[in-house]
């Protein structure tokens, strides 16, 4: 009897550990971006740059696109960050900050020919931010985004999903796993 109880306990522990391992998302750490985040797989990195009214800016993108979109909760996961010039006092002006987030959201919607269906101010660990959702592809897909400004660095986290999978826990898990390295 004692052996049976031990065997059952061992099977429960092994089963629990196996379930934990299957549910474990790897963590991507960006030392240059000063953040860590979990996603279904390690995020790939790309750097684009563009000439803007503020000068040449580098857009750092860390992203993952699941190989099987039919079974994935989200079609895309991304962390983007941009360092703005210190001469631009974004965080020091309520009006400038509001205009900055409004313009960011409008341009995001225009870039996919979508419609902003929700947006709200949201502080993240005391930093000014905004959350929003964009419906696009004639309502067939949804982009969920969270953005915030830490000093002169702008962070944007986004997931893309099909409309019927838009209410999935993986987006929140991705967003909630984000940490600044300075918070560690």
Secondary structure, 3 states (H helix, E strand, C coil): CHHHHHHHHHHHHHHHHHHHHHCCCEEEEECCCCEEEEECCCCEEEEEEEEECCEEEEEEEEEECCCCCCCCCCCEEEEEEEECCCCCCHHHCHHHHHHHHHHHHHHHHHHCCCEEEEEEECCECCECEEEEEEEECCCCEEEEEEEEEECCEEEEEEEEEEHHHCCCHHHHHHHHHCEEHHHC
